[in-house]
Amino acid sequence: MSRRILGRFLVLSLFSVLLFAAGLLAQAHKSYAHFSHSPHYNGGGVGVGPYYFYEALNPEFASPGSPTGIEFSVQDTAGNDVHNIKTMVEIYDGATGERLHAFPWTLNDVGDFELFYTFPHEGNYQIVLSTAAPDSPNTGTDPPRNILSSNLNCNCERGVFNVSVTKSFGSIFYSTFFSGAFGIIAAIGVIAFQVYRARNRMARSNRNIGFIDRRQLLQYAVMFSAIAAGVVHLTVYADHSTLNVDYSIFLLVAAVAQAAYGISYAIFTLSTDANYVKDSIESTKDRHRKFMTVNLFGLFGTGVLIGLYIYVVIFPPPLSPINQPEDVDLSGVLDKSIEGFTFVGIVFLIIWERREMRTRLVRSDSKL
C-alpha cells in the first residue's frame, strides 16, 4: 500500500509541474524586461503603439533623498528587444503636476537603460517615457505638458508610470513577506514535531519497538528541511521571470520536487518504520531499496541545486540577458544553508541505513 501511495504521489506531483510549466511557456513572450528581478512595487508595463514599455525602480521601495535607479526596457509587441531608439524621460510631481526633471532625448543602442534621480519628498510621482525613431529630429527636451500621455507635436510614443516614494513601506512589505514564508516553514515544523512526539510515546509504550533514535530524529529533520527549502524556492520563483521565463520554471520545478521529496519521505517513514524490527529479511531488503531510491533522488537533486547556485553567483547564468552573476541575497543564503543541511543529513542517513542493513543480513546468515 505504501509503495502504491508513494508512486501515485510522485507521478501526480511531476504531472502538475509539467502542466504548469507548459502553461507558462505557452503564454511566454520571446523575452521579458531585463531587470534583476520582477518588481513587486513601483514597476509595471504598458503597451504604446508598436512598443511595450517596462519600468522598475532600483531599489523598488524608493526613499526620499536617496539616489534611485529608474530602469526601462523597451520591446516590440512580439517581445523582441528594440535597438537604436531615441528616448526622453520626464518626472512629474503627482500632487502639483509640476515637472521636476527631464532627461533629454538620447539615442540608445538598446531599449534597456537606466537613469538615476533623487526624489525630493514622500508622495506620488509620474514618470513619462517618450520614444522616437533614431532618424527623428527630436533633440534637447520637449516643453512640459498638461496631458502626460499626449504625443501632440512630439512625433513620438509616450508611456506614463505611477510610482510612490515612502520611508517605511519597504520594511513593512519585506517583514510581511518573510513572516509568511517563515510561518509556513514553522507550521510544517510544528506538525513534524507533533508526529515525532506521538511516535516517541508509542515507542515507549511498546516493548517490541525501540526508542526513536538519532537516525529517526534526523529523518524528521531532513524531511522538514527539504520542504522548507521548497517553500523558499516557491517564494522567489516569480522574481526571476523578467530575466528569463525558464528561470521561473526551473525554480518552480525545484520547489515542487523538494516538497515532493519531503512529503514522500514522510509517507515512506511513517508507513515502514513502525514494523521495521519485525520485518522479514525480504521485507527489509525491499524497504532498503525504496529507502535508497528516495534518498538518492534527494541527494542528487540537492547536490545539483547547491552546485548551480555556486556557479551562478560566480559566473553569469545560462540564457541570462544581462550577462552578470546572480546577487547573493538573504533568500539565497537561507535556501542554500537549508539545502546544505539536507545534503549532509541524507548522507548520514544513507550511511546508517547501509550499516544497519549489513548488520541484519549478518545476523540472518548466522541464524542459518
C-alpha angles and dihedrals in degrees: 000000000000092000091050093049092046093049094048091049093051093047092048092049093050092046092050093051094048092047092051092045091051089052092052093049092048091055097038124112119227088258138359137215107302099233127139089247141353106274118237092192137024093017139097148125137254133188114233121177110303092347141073115214122207121191134184138165123230108236089026092209094060119196126208115258094021124106109255129194115227107204124198133186118187118195136163122255091267092059096255123140117259121225134195099018131154117229139185124187127200131185121208131188108246094213102046102022090231117148106238101182142358129200107209127239109290131180110232124197090215135018092245112089141137133219129189128227137162112223108220101214146359117284144071126317137184119224114199121199117195122189132190139173116276092247094050118119093235111133137156114005129317118234118264116271135203096223101055097195094049117113094190110149089356105098086212146095118253131200126186126211127189118215134177126215117204139159103225111015092095092059091048092049096049092043090054093043096051093039089058093048094045090044091060091048091047092050091053089048092052092050092048091049093050090051089049092052092048092051091045091055090048090051092051092050095049116066092195091065121061124228117279104269134202092277093059091045089053090049090060091045092052091047091050095046093049092053091044091054089050090053091053091051089049092055095052105035094093092053091071097054093096092059097047131331089226089067092058091047091050093049091047092050089048091050094050092043092052092047090046091051092050094047092043089052090051092051091047095047097045093046099047113025096069093065097032095108092051096043121117120242092259091051089047092053091049091050090048092054092050091046092052093046094053095044097044087053090052093043094050095044094047092048091051092050093049091047093049092050092052089049097050095049089054102035133026110272118249113271091015110152093201094051093219133121118257118267118252104239138167096264092051094049091046093049095047091047089055091045091048090055090046092052094049091044093053090050091054092046092052091049092049092046093051091049093049092046091052090048093053092047091051091050091048092051092048091054090053 
